[in-house]
Each structure stands twice: as C-alpha cells, then as structure tokens.
Amino acid sequence: MTDSVAQTRVATRAAYPHFLTIPTRWMDNDIYGHVNNVVYYSYFDTVINEYLIREGGLDIHDGGVIGVCAESACQYKAAFAFPENVEAGLRVAHLGNRAVRYEIGLFQAGREEAAATGSFVHVFVERATMEAVPIPDGLRAALARLQMPV
C-alpha cells in the first residue's frame, strides 16, 4: 500500500493524537481566493515545531541539536480560505534512531475528514556540524507519544 493510499484510508481526526489550531492570514490566499499550496507546508512546519518545542524541549535558538527537513509531501482534497482556522493534526508514522516521519492532517472546523494530508521527515543533526545524530531523549519521548498503532 502506498503512503498516499494509507493516509487516505485513515485521514480522520481520530488518527491524530495532537492538534493545533492555526488561523489563516489574508496573505495566505492566492489570486484564486483560496490558500496557496505552498502555505500548507508552513502549516506542517508550525504544528510539528510547536509540538517539539512545547512537549519535547526543542531549543530552536540555542540548542545543540536541531531537526532539518529531508522530505515533505502534501495531498490536497479541499481548499482553505481566509478567514478560516486550520485544525492541524499530527502523528508519528516512523520513529528511527536519527530521523522521524510525521503524518499531518489539515482539517476544516467541524469536518471529520482531512482537507489535506501530508508527510514530513525530520533528520536530527548537530547544529555546529550539520552531522546526523541520535534523536535526544526528551524529543524521542515526546515523539513516541505521537505514534499510532498500525
């Protein structure tokens, strides 16, 4: 089963253990009157990093270890438009030694099915050298809480 098929099958709110509400902004809309596709990736970054900072203790300013994006993808099913809130769901699909693969669902208020689904891979690196390192214990524990049974 491909990742896209797997996400389509489980793209309901119950599949995501963490949610963050993100308001759309006037500048998010494009000439066609809906949120531009590139903005969806900023929603992915926002829900992921908000969780890592609050729950895992990630220090984005001075921490020795940071996460860098190695891969991301998005499947669009319905459009968002300003002014609307995006309810971003987050789960961990795979937790490795140095990398994690997240799955994200973006939901419209009151809707059970995702308007967009996506994936995002973080590789954790030493900030000074950009060399891959094991995921720090605090982050690993936080990420483990987002793993969903298969």
Order of alpha helices (4+ residues) and beta strands (2+ residues): alpha-beta-alpha-beta-beta-beta-beta-alpha
